[in-house]
Amino acid sequence: MGQCVRLTEETKKIIGIQYSKGEAMSTLLFWATGNRQQATGNRQQATGNRQQATGNRQQATGNRQQAWLQKHRLTRWLAKLFVALSLVVSGEALAEVETVPPVQKWAVANGVNSLWNFNFYQLSKSEACLFFYNTWVVNAGYPPHTYIGDNGTYCRWTNFFDHLGIAAQQGIYWSKYDCPDPNVNPDVPYTYRPATNTCERELKYKLTLTPDSATIEPGQSYEFTATVTTLDDKQPGISVPVSVKAEVEANSGGHDHGEKVAKRDKGKVSPANGSNSFQINFTSTQVSGIHTITATCDQCVNKTAVAKVNVMVASLETIPSSAFYAFIGGEEDKPHHDNHYLTPAAAERLLVMAINYRSQQRFKVLDWNTNIRVTPSVLHVNDASLMWGGRFDIKANWTNPHITHMRGIEVDIRANDEVGAIDARNFKAFEKMLDDVVGGKTGRAKYLLECTADKPGSLLKHERKAENLCISRLTLSPDTNRHYHIRLIGAK
């Protein structure tokens, strides 16, 4: 209900009308109510304007979403079209079809027995006629008939009422086309195509990698050939893609540590992709081991073909046991458990060297306790080469700290102060023996008395105090890694 407003006489004059008390009240109520209704209408109109604006925004958003969907539908369609065209161009979506002519087979129909006999088609009319006669006429239990045979149009036999053949019965020939059994890959049958009167099947391929094995030295290369053919050894009529990769057995070649410290290099194949028939070059690393080359063809029945490559130094043999030397190294906690391989010639020279060291008088040294010259201990043989040669990574990280122990011609001999080491008093005589005795002057051994590599800035580094000695100038202690590194073959 509206509020009553009391008007002064001045207010009445302003609106220009003289009201009685009752008229003024009624008029003012009507006026106030109209103002509220107009205000309400204005608010409703403003609300409608806002709703219309909201609708316009929603419609604009819908238009943008529809445009986005149309754009992305087109993008997806173009992407699918691109993939399809790419597959066609690359040959992956194509299938080569083998086509052969069908075989026409024959059967004989005679009354109610026709459907029964259609299961027994034969390769010729005469065979079908004889088969029908033997399986139906004779076995039907009727009185005897006489087989007349095929006359080119009908299959005929005598009526059982007329054994003379004057009134003969005859069957009608029916034929159908059937596909022959494949001579190659019989598990994939032909399918008959009535529209073309041909038999078809998708052509299958096989993949070969030749040779299937090879043996090369570390760091060398070898060529293989990947070949795709049909199952009857014909060239494909389309491009059949093949991919190639190399793998390596982590523990092979004498590397018992595997990939505990670092990943092993697998070698390189080039190219990594090809088609139909192409050459593959495999390059090995300096680490010996068993590598596998795998060619993959998704369109071939055998899918993959594999070649094995043994990367190794040939003709290495375990150093024969002898009473003149002992083996050290290769313990179970070491990354290489089998470290005593040499060529036969190098092993023979090692034996001569060991015999001389034990048997010659000049190597006897004075025992300080008994004051008697005694025969030295047998030589203690440490690292030679691994079983297949190649890089000898003593830190199990596939790198080169033992770089020269690759070909089975070099060996380390203990020369520190531990049991079995060459006595320091024998160093000069031992080196003279290496120069003059082992193999003579034309084949003399090459040697080096090696010390532990010094760390830069170390105060306890082992520096040589004297010629051929690895003794610390600070502590006078011997280098525990002191040893002779000897090249037994091929030294100048």
Legacy VTK file of the C-alpha trace (Angstrom):
# vtk DataFile Version 3.0
C-alpha trace
ASCII
DATASET POLYDATA
POINTS 492 float
0.000 0.000 0.000
1.295 3.453 -0.867
2.430 6.018 1.703
0.389 9.204 2.344
2.223 12.404 1.716
1.027 15.612 3.399
1.103 18.560 0.980
1.517 22.104 2.026
-0.413 24.880 0.392
2.729 25.855 -1.449
2.983 22.370 -2.868
-0.594 22.553 -4.054
0.160 25.836 -5.804
3.179 24.263 -7.472
1.090 21.520 -9.052
-1.513 24.136 -9.978
-4.631 22.348 -8.616
-6.791 22.986 -5.625
-7.676 19.722 -3.856
-10.029 18.932 -1.121
-8.591 16.796 1.603
-10.135 13.617 0.260
-9.244 14.369 -3.348
-5.658 15.095 -2.405
-5.307 11.810 -0.597
-6.732 9.780 -3.520
-4.724 11.623 -6.122
-1.452 11.225 -4.250
-1.999 7.513 -3.678
-2.631 7.026 -7.405
0.436 9.082 -8.306
2.778 7.176 -5.929
1.478 3.788 -7.116
2.077 4.736 -10.765
5.636 5.737 -9.992
6.332 2.383 -8.339
4.833 0.482 -11.246
6.919 2.492 -13.689
10.041 1.813 -11.606
9.176 -1.897 -11.547
8.733 -1.854 -15.312
12.062 -0.172 -15.721
13.731 -2.819 -13.572
12.066 -5.605 -15.539
13.150 -4.001 -18.779
16.724 -3.741 -17.452
16.563 -7.404 -16.411
15.329 -8.307 -19.896
18.167 -6.331 -21.428
20.669 -8.188 -19.260
19.138 -11.547 -20.182
19.251 -10.597 -23.837
22.911 -9.610 -23.458
23.583 -12.927 -21.728
21.819 -14.752 -24.554
23.899 -12.863 -27.094
27.084 -13.854 -25.279
25.965 -17.501 -25.106
25.130 -17.453 -28.790
28.555 -15.960 -29.558
30.189 -18.670 -27.407
28.164 -21.342 -29.221
29.239 -19.917 -32.557
32.879 -20.032 -31.485
32.516 -23.630 -30.250
30.834 -24.657 -33.472
33.578 -22.990 -35.499
36.212 -24.745 -33.348
34.525 -28.132 -33.843
34.286 -27.587 -37.588
37.925 -26.563 -37.714
39.091 -29.592 -35.744
36.846 -31.983 -37.638
38.533 -30.749 -40.792
41.958 -31.050 -39.146
41.276 -34.624 -38.057
39.945 -35.518 -41.483
43.010 -34.035 -43.164
45.258 -35.892 -40.715
43.563 -39.200 -41.503
43.825 -38.460 -45.211
47.525 -37.643 -44.821
48.190 -40.890 -42.932
46.307 -42.898 -45.529
48.207 -41.258 -48.390
51.505 -41.746 -46.541
50.810 -45.439 -46.104
49.928 -45.809 -49.754
53.072 -43.987 -50.852
55.285 -46.018 -48.496
53.697 -49.280 -49.580
52.526 -50.232 -46.083
48.842 -50.068 -46.982
49.247 -51.926 -50.248
48.833 -55.656 -50.668
50.108 -57.470 -53.717
47.579 -60.001 -55.094
48.421 -63.368 -56.620
45.978 -64.426 -59.372
45.561 -67.893 -60.918
42.882 -69.339 -63.223
40.139 -71.447 -61.609
39.545 -75.124 -62.200
36.227 -76.247 -63.777
34.771 -79.299 -62.023
31.909 -81.557 -63.115
29.055 -83.488 -61.577
26.092 -85.472 -62.917
22.519 -84.699 -61.882
19.678 -87.169 -62.169
16.335 -86.431 -60.607
16.133 -86.437 -56.820
19.747 -87.531 -56.530
21.158 -84.392 -58.113
21.657 -82.461 -54.876
23.293 -85.447 -53.243
25.699 -85.901 -56.103
26.733 -82.224 -56.249
29.048 -82.858 -53.301
31.229 -85.031 -55.506
32.529 -82.835 -58.287
35.232 -84.334 -60.487
37.881 -82.763 -62.723
36.365 -84.003 -66.027
33.005 -85.080 -67.456
34.131 -88.675 -67.941
35.314 -88.913 -64.323
32.063 -87.378 -63.097
30.019 -89.813 -65.217
31.851 -92.902 -63.983
31.754 -91.657 -60.384
27.996 -91.075 -60.610
27.376 -94.508 -62.109
29.458 -96.317 -59.473
28.115 -94.388 -56.467
24.474 -94.123 -57.397
23.364 -96.486 -60.163
25.340 -99.511 -58.978
24.971 -98.929 -55.235
21.274 -98.060 -55.421
20.320 -101.747 -55.352
18.467 -101.714 -58.668
18.659 -104.556 -61.177
21.909 -104.621 -63.109
22.710 -101.808 -65.494
25.386 -101.432 -68.074
27.651 -98.410 -68.067
27.719 -96.658 -71.427
29.677 -93.559 -70.428
30.145 -89.965 -71.495
29.072 -88.938 -74.977
30.196 -85.314 -74.564
26.711 -84.120 -73.691
25.233 -86.638 -71.285
26.297 -89.376 -68.913
24.557 -92.582 -70.130
23.824 -96.078 -68.868
21.283 -98.763 -69.892
17.761 -98.830 -68.600
17.396 -101.773 -66.259
14.463 -102.945 -68.430
16.666 -102.995 -71.489
20.069 -104.529 -70.951
20.845 -104.227 -74.645
21.137 -100.480 -74.312
18.376 -99.675 -76.770
16.582 -97.426 -74.266
19.335 -95.787 -72.253
19.050 -93.519 -69.248
21.150 -90.407 -69.019
22.202 -87.782 -66.508
22.771 -84.089 -67.055
26.167 -82.540 -66.448
26.597 -79.664 -64.041
29.801 -77.743 -63.495
31.276 -75.227 -61.119
34.515 -73.272 -60.869
36.803 -74.001 -57.989
40.242 -72.762 -56.959
43.275 -75.040 -57.080
45.280 -75.919 -53.989
48.323 -73.606 -53.694
51.696 -75.219 -54.332
53.406 -72.636 -52.090
52.102 -71.668 -48.641
49.082 -74.048 -48.818
47.755 -72.734 -45.511
46.538 -69.615 -47.322
43.883 -70.773 -49.879
42.733 -68.965 -52.988
39.353 -67.232 -53.068
37.178 -67.496 -56.205
36.054 -64.183 -57.705
32.981 -64.809 -59.941
33.060 -61.314 -61.428
36.462 -61.948 -62.984
36.405 -65.764 -62.999
39.770 -65.807 -61.215
41.211 -67.164 -57.998
43.049 -64.685 -55.807
44.935 -64.472 -52.550
47.089 -61.831 -50.917
50.713 -62.432 -51.777
52.919 -63.285 -48.824
56.600 -62.426 -48.419
59.557 -63.834 -46.536
62.605 -62.045 -45.170
66.174 -63.334 -45.168
69.369 -61.853 -43.727
72.600 -63.189 -45.185
74.926 -64.381 -43.971
73.274 -65.483 -40.736
76.541 -65.310 -38.796
79.951 -63.666 -38.978
83.124 -63.280 -36.941
85.042 -59.993 -37.016
87.700 -58.282 -34.936
86.911 -55.407 -32.552
86.396 -52.133 -34.388
85.867 -53.775 -37.782
82.838 -53.659 -40.091
80.860 -56.307 -41.932
78.167 -56.225 -44.605
74.909 -58.158 -44.507
72.120 -58.317 -47.084
68.433 -58.066 -46.213
66.205 -59.565 -48.907
62.412 -59.694 -49.233
60.942 -62.203 -51.711
57.641 -63.919 -52.298
57.339 -67.395 -50.823
58.251 -68.861 -54.226
61.421 -66.714 -54.314
60.229 -64.014 -56.712
60.842 -60.293 -56.384
57.988 -58.270 -54.820
55.999 -56.059 -57.145
55.704 -53.362 -54.487
58.024 -51.719 -51.981
58.121 -53.786 -48.773
59.708 -51.817 -45.874
62.357 -53.349 -43.591
63.902 -51.904 -40.400
67.235 -52.940 -38.863
68.707 -52.695 -35.358
71.730 -54.028 -33.446
71.780 -55.532 -29.956
74.542 -56.947 -27.754
74.662 -59.518 -24.963
75.766 -57.453 -21.974
77.922 -60.161 -20.324
79.485 -61.571 -23.486
83.147 -61.471 -24.484
84.389 -62.045 -20.919
82.706 -58.971 -19.401
81.090 -60.545 -16.353
80.153 -57.132 -14.961
77.471 -56.501 -17.584
75.886 -53.045 -17.436
76.142 -52.482 -13.682
78.280 -49.358 -14.111
77.480 -48.110 -17.601
75.479 -49.054 -20.700
77.299 -51.063 -23.304
77.620 -49.768 -26.872
75.669 -51.989 -29.261
77.601 -51.102 -32.395
76.113 -49.315 -35.384
74.032 -50.428 -38.368
73.599 -48.354 -41.512
71.079 -47.848 -42.969
68.504 -48.494 -40.272
65.671 -48.689 -42.828
65.308 -49.995 -46.369
63.025 -52.010 -48.612
63.035 -55.239 -50.638
66.795 -55.893 -50.998
69.605 -53.724 -49.586
73.046 -53.872 -47.974
73.477 -53.350 -44.212
76.823 -52.251 -42.796
77.521 -53.209 -39.177
80.447 -51.549 -37.377
81.539 -53.051 -34.070
83.069 -51.303 -31.090
86.481 -52.063 -29.573
84.748 -54.286 -27.000
84.496 -57.960 -27.888
81.207 -59.791 -27.488
78.153 -61.295 -29.154
76.100 -58.888 -31.239
72.774 -59.578 -32.928
71.557 -57.873 -36.101
67.761 -58.037 -36.411
65.867 -57.099 -39.578
62.096 -56.645 -39.185
59.439 -56.820 -41.918
55.826 -56.472 -40.771
54.488 -57.689 -44.131
56.574 -60.881 -44.098
55.350 -64.194 -42.740
58.459 -64.662 -40.608
58.464 -61.010 -39.397
62.170 -61.023 -38.417
65.485 -62.373 -39.644
68.528 -62.506 -37.374
72.287 -62.634 -37.891
74.769 -63.203 -35.080
78.142 -61.444 -35.037
80.964 -62.652 -32.823
83.313 -59.713 -32.261
86.574 -61.245 -31.118
90.315 -61.557 -31.570
90.858 -64.952 -33.144
93.182 -67.672 -31.844
93.351 -66.622 -28.204
93.795 -69.486 -25.790
93.900 -69.897 -22.040
97.490 -69.650 -20.814
98.506 -73.271 -20.067
99.195 -74.147 -16.449
102.882 -74.444 -15.489
105.054 -75.017 -12.446
107.084 -71.937 -13.423
104.342 -69.319 -12.930
101.134 -68.760 -10.966
97.987 -66.845 -11.860
96.587 -63.908 -9.900
93.571 -61.666 -10.518
90.171 -62.689 -11.833
88.667 -63.159 -8.368
84.898 -63.435 -8.026
84.605 -59.877 -6.762
86.363 -58.558 -9.874
84.423 -57.501 -12.988
86.391 -59.947 -15.175
86.770 -63.491 -13.876
88.816 -64.885 -16.760
91.770 -62.650 -17.580
94.527 -65.038 -18.727
94.321 -65.394 -22.505
97.227 -65.119 -24.970
98.041 -66.182 -28.494
99.907 -69.527 -28.602
103.142 -67.761 -29.623
102.896 -65.265 -26.760
102.102 -68.036 -24.264
105.180 -69.936 -25.417
107.380 -66.889 -24.901
105.911 -66.361 -21.425
106.844 -69.921 -20.533
110.452 -69.456 -21.749
110.727 -66.268 -19.726
109.379 -67.975 -16.592
111.718 -70.972 -16.950
114.742 -68.720 -17.335
113.766 -66.676 -14.307
113.516 -69.752 -12.087
116.495 -71.678 -13.427
119.256 -69.129 -14.027
121.777 -68.534 -11.283
121.735 -64.742 -11.679
118.212 -64.531 -10.268
119.060 -66.154 -6.966
118.923 -63.585 -4.150
120.420 -63.529 -0.689
118.154 -64.615 2.149
118.930 -62.146 4.974
118.039 -64.674 7.641
120.186 -67.584 6.417
122.725 -65.654 4.387
122.120 -68.136 1.557
121.265 -67.321 -2.038
117.836 -68.807 -2.802
115.812 -69.442 -5.945
113.185 -66.723 -6.481
109.462 -67.365 -6.363
107.692 -68.314 -9.570
106.468 -65.376 -11.644
102.978 -64.262 -10.702
100.986 -63.545 -13.868
98.178 -61.014 -13.599
96.169 -59.534 -16.481
96.777 -60.762 -20.012
93.686 -60.491 -22.290
90.040 -61.417 -21.899
88.759 -64.606 -23.530
87.856 -62.840 -26.802
90.377 -60.023 -26.511
89.257 -56.505 -27.228
89.026 -53.633 -24.768
89.914 -54.684 -21.206
87.884 -52.239 -19.101
89.201 -52.957 -15.627
86.739 -50.448 -14.102
83.743 -52.141 -15.803
82.726 -48.936 -17.569
83.674 -49.926 -21.159
86.531 -47.378 -21.338
90.275 -47.771 -21.960
92.474 -47.798 -18.823
93.910 -51.199 -19.864
94.112 -50.243 -23.495
97.013 -52.434 -24.647
95.631 -55.731 -23.306
93.515 -56.263 -26.420
95.200 -58.802 -28.671
96.622 -61.505 -26.422
100.264 -60.473 -26.717
100.798 -58.490 -23.488
100.868 -59.526 -19.862
101.390 -58.013 -16.395
103.891 -59.597 -13.952
103.767 -58.753 -10.233
106.764 -56.622 -9.131
105.720 -55.052 -5.800
106.594 -56.232 -2.282
103.809 -58.803 -2.046
104.286 -62.570 -2.096
105.418 -63.893 -5.454
106.631 -60.568 -6.792
109.900 -60.119 -8.637
112.427 -59.003 -6.040
113.548 -55.424 -6.636
117.157 -56.677 -6.519
116.392 -58.675 -9.684
114.878 -55.857 -11.734
118.004 -55.116 -13.795
118.781 -58.802 -14.408
115.140 -59.458 -15.322
115.117 -56.641 -17.865
118.417 -57.843 -19.349
116.918 -61.297 -19.721
113.947 -59.784 -21.527
116.306 -57.927 -23.840
118.757 -60.718 -24.604
117.130 -64.057 -24.063
113.409 -64.079 -24.773
113.060 -64.587 -28.505
116.501 -63.232 -29.351
117.319 -59.725 -30.493
114.950 -59.843 -33.489
111.960 -60.721 -31.338
112.821 -59.225 -27.984
110.053 -58.318 -25.581
109.105 -54.759 -24.791
108.586 -53.966 -21.112
107.781 -51.159 -18.729
107.839 -51.085 -14.958
104.534 -49.414 -14.221
103.439 -47.571 -11.071
100.000 -46.480 -9.957
98.867 -43.351 -11.731
99.365 -40.418 -9.360
96.462 -38.157 -8.501
97.239 -34.469 -9.116
98.065 -32.632 -5.894
98.388 -35.750 -3.754
101.056 -35.466 -1.004
101.368 -39.276 -0.838
101.856 -39.875 -4.519
104.301 -42.595 -5.455
107.221 -41.073 -7.302
110.224 -43.042 -8.358
112.991 -42.663 -5.854
115.426 -44.418 -8.140
115.630 -45.984 -11.583
113.105 -48.817 -12.013
111.648 -48.356 -8.525
108.113 -47.198 -7.641
108.858 -46.080 -4.080
107.463 -42.990 -2.369
110.046 -40.311 -1.668
107.991 -39.290 1.376
107.249 -42.624 3.069
109.685 -44.960 1.267
106.709 -47.378 0.892
106.448 -49.448 -2.288
103.641 -49.000 -4.761
101.279 -51.955 -4.291
100.365 -51.833 -7.976
103.962 -51.947 -9.188
104.267 -54.469 -12.006
106.041 -55.214 -15.268
103.904 -54.674 -18.323
105.434 -56.867 -21.032
104.688 -57.087 -24.735
105.675 -60.620 -25.650
105.137 -60.448 -29.432
105.604 -57.729 -31.975
107.865 -55.395 -30.019
110.484 -53.388 -31.906
LINES 1 493
492 0 1 2 3 4 5 6 7 8 9 10 11 12 13 14 15 16 17 18 19 20 21 22 23 24 25 26 27 28 29 30 31 32 33 34 35 36 37 38 39 40 41 42 43 44 45 46 47 48 49 50 51 52 53 54 55 56 57 58 59 60 61 62 63 64 65 66 67 68 69 70 71 72 73 74 75 76 77 78 79 80 81 82 83 84 85 86 87 88 89 90 91 92 93 94 95 96 97 98 99 100 101 102 103 104 105 106 107 108 109 110 111 112 113 114 115 116 117 118 119 120 121 122 123 124 125 126 127 128 129 130 131 132 133 134 135 136 137 138 139 140 141 142 143 144 145 146 147 148 149 150 151 152 153 154 155 156 157 158 159 160 161 162 163 164 165 166 167 168 169 170 171 172 173 174 175 176 177 178 179 180 181 182 183 184 185 186 187 188 189 190 191 192 193 194 195 196 197 198 199 200 201 202 203 204 205 206 207 208 209 210 211 212 213 214 215 216 217 218 219 220 221 222 223 224 225 226 227 228 229 230 231 232 233 234 235 236 237 238 239 240 241 242 243 244 245 246 247 248 249 250 251 252 253 254 255 256 257 258 259 260 261 262 263 264 265 266 267 268 269 270 271 272 273 274 275 276 277 278 279 280 281 282 283 284 285 286 287 288 289 290 291 292 293 294 295 296 297 298 299 300 301 302 303 304 305 306 307 308 309 310 311 312 313 314 315 316 317 318 319 320 321 322 323 324 325 326 327 328 329 330 331 332 333 334 335 336 337 338 339 340 341 342 343 344 345 346 347 348 349 350 351 352 353 354 355 356 357 358 359 360 361 362 363 364 365 366 367 368 369 370 371 372 373 374 375 376 377 378 379 380 381 382 383 384 385 386 387 388 389 390 391 392 393 394 395 396 397 398 399 400 401 402 403 404 405 406 407 408 409 410 411 412 413 414 415 416 417 418 419 420 421 422 423 424 425 426 427 428 429 430 431 432 433 434 435 436 437 438 439 440 441 442 443 444 445 446 447 448 449 450 451 452 453 454 455 456 457 458 459 460 461 462 463 464 465 466 467 468 469 470 471 472 473 474 475 476 477 478 479 480 481 482 483 484 485 486 487 488 489 490 491
